[in-house]
Amino acid sequence: MAKLALEIPQKPYILTVGGVALIEFFSKIILRYICNKKVINEEEIELYKYGIEITLSSLLNIILILLISLITNTFYLGITFLTVFISVRKYTGGFHANTYLTCNFTFVCCYLTVVAFTKQELIKSGYLHILISLLCILVILLLCPIENKNKKISNKKKMKLIAIISYLFWSVFSLIFIFINPILSNGILFTLYLITGLVIIGFIKERLTIKSQV
């Protein structure tokens, strides 16, 4: 089994222990434990390392949103945001940051944007929401799924279908829920719009990357 050295990571991160990024630091501790138990082969080390890092980064994202939602007194909106974002984004794909720091920062900014738009009630017309939702579904239909270079998609048609179904489900749910809780309903819709925006940005980034490699 190959030795795992705790080298200083190339990915900059704001929280460090002895100069080592926390996410990579803890991922290597977990990976060492797994390797010592001889659960994985040497060839699988990098794959597991990436998977553990992504999991830790995702957990940190969730913790950050929950903490911010508690501080800003928007806890239920935070739960709604996380539920919708995770359940839809998983199938649409979209913009991916190059570092964990950028990922966490972007995710927090996304949540704060949804909170601001929701609280200000920038879109009050139900008909306008329906129109924007239909345009977003068209974007999902044309562009999704956006593939992550570190995670290849084996069945794109299935992913696209699930993405559309999940998007439609939350869109319809939000329009029904508007009579019960308008704020959470708007939170769902603005989260969906945000996901669509990330899909467009991810698509543009992907095209530019391909173009630069030609």
Backbone hydrogen bonds, N-H to C=O, Kabsch-Sander energy under -0.5 kcal/mol:
donor,donor_aa,acceptor,acceptor_aa,energy
5,A,3,K,-0.7
7,E,5,A,-1.9
16,T,14,I,-0.6
17,V,20,V,-2.4
20,V,17,V,-1.6
22,L,15,L,-1.9
25,F,21,A,-3.2
26,F,22,L,-3.0
27,S,23,I,-2.0
28,K,24,E,-2.0
29,I,25,F,-1.4
30,I,26,F,-2.4
31,L,27,S,-2.5
32,R,28,K,-2.5
33,Y,29,I,-1.9
34,I,30,I,-2.3
35,C,31,L,-2.7
36,N,32,R,-2.7
37,K,33,Y,-1.4
38,K,35,C,-1.4
39,V,34,I,-1.9
44,E,41,N,-1.2
45,I,42,E,-1.2
48,Y,44,E,-2.6
49,K,45,I,-2.7
50,Y,46,E,-2.3
51,G,47,L,-2.1
52,I,48,Y,-2.7
53,E,49,K,-2.3
54,I,50,Y,-2.5
55,T,51,G,-2.1
56,L,52,I,-2.5
57,S,53,E,-2.5
58,S,54,I,-2.5
59,L,55,T,-2.4
60,L,56,L,-2.2
61,N,57,S,-2.1
62,I,58,S,-2.2
63,I,59,L,-2.5
64,L,60,L,-2.6
65,I,61,N,-2.2
66,L,62,I,-2.4
67,L,63,I,-2.5
68,I,64,L,-2.6
69,S,65,I,-2.6
70,L,66,L,-1.8
71,I,67,L,-2.3
72,T,68,I,-2.6
73,N,70,L,-0.7
74,T,69,S,-3.4
78,G,74,T,-2.5
79,I,75,F,-2.4
80,T,76,Y,-2.2
81,F,77,L,-2.8
82,L,78,G,-2.5
83,T,79,I,-2.4
84,V,80,T,-2.6
85,F,81,F,-2.8
86,I,82,L,-2.5
87,S,83,T,-1.8
88,V,84,V,-1.9
89,R,85,F,-2.5
90,K,86,I,-1.2
91,Y,88,V,-1.7
92,T,88,V,-1.6
93,G,89,R,-2.3
94,G,146,I,-0.5
95,F,198,L,-1.3
101,L,12,P,-0.8
103,C,99,T,-2.1
104,N,100,Y,-2.8
105,F,101,L,-2.7
106,T,102,T,-2.7
107,F,103,C,-2.4
108,V,104,N,-2.1
109,C,105,F,-2.3
110,C,106,T,-2.4
111,Y,107,F,-2.1
112,L,108,V,-2.5
113,T,109,C,-2.1
114,V,110,C,-2.2
115,V,111,Y,-2.5
116,A,112,L,-2.4
117,F,113,T,-2.6
118,T,114,V,-2.5
119,K,115,V,-2.8
120,Q,116,A,-2.0
121,E,117,F,-0.7
121,E,118,T,-0.6
122,L,117,F,-1.5
124,K,122,L,-0.6
129,H,125,S,-1.8
130,I,126,G,-2.0
131,L,127,Y,-2.2
132,I,128,L,-2.7
133,S,129,H,-2.6
134,L,130,I,-2.2
135,L,131,L,-2.0
136,C,132,I,-2.4
137,I,133,S,-2.3
138,L,134,L,-1.8
139,V,135,L,-1.9
140,I,136,C,-2.4
141,L,137,I,-2.5
142,L,138,L,-2.1
143,L,139,V,-2.8
144,C,139,V,-0.5
144,C,140,I,-1.5
146,I,92,T,-2.6
147,E,145,P,-0.6
148,N,151,K,-0.9
151,K,148,N,-1.9
154,S,152,K,-0.5
159,M,155,N,-1.8
160,K,156,K,-2.6
161,L,157,K,-2.2
162,I,158,K,-2.4
163,A,159,M,-2.4
164,I,160,K,-2.3
165,I,161,L,-2.4
166,S,162,I,-2.8
167,Y,163,A,-2.1
168,L,164,I,-2.7
169,F,165,I,-2.6
170,W,166,S,-2.1
171,S,167,Y,-2.1
172,V,168,L,-2.7
173,F,169,F,-2.6
174,S,170,W,-2.3
175,L,171,S,-1.8
176,I,172,V,-1.9
177,F,173,F,-2.8
178,I,174,S,-1.0
179,F,176,I,-1.2
180,I,177,F,-1.5
181,N,177,F,-2.9
185,S,181,N,-2.2
186,N,182,P,-2.6
187,G,183,I,-2.1
188,I,184,L,-2.1
189,L,185,S,-2.0
190,F,186,N,-2.9
191,T,187,G,-1.7
192,L,188,I,-2.1
193,Y,189,L,-2.3
194,L,190,F,-2.1
195,I,191,T,-2.3
196,T,192,L,-2.1
197,G,193,Y,-2.3
198,L,194,L,-2.3
199,V,195,I,-1.8
200,I,196,T,-2.2
201,I,197,G,-2.4
202,G,198,L,-2.5
203,F,199,V,-2.4
204,I,200,I,-2.4
205,K,201,I,-2.6
206,E,202,G,-2.3
207,R,203,F,-2.4
208,L,204,I,-2.5
209,T,205,K,-2.2
210,I,206,E,-2.2
211,K,207,R,-2.5
212,S,208,L,-2.2
213,Q,209,T,-1.0
214,V,210,I,-0.7
214,V,211,K,-0.7
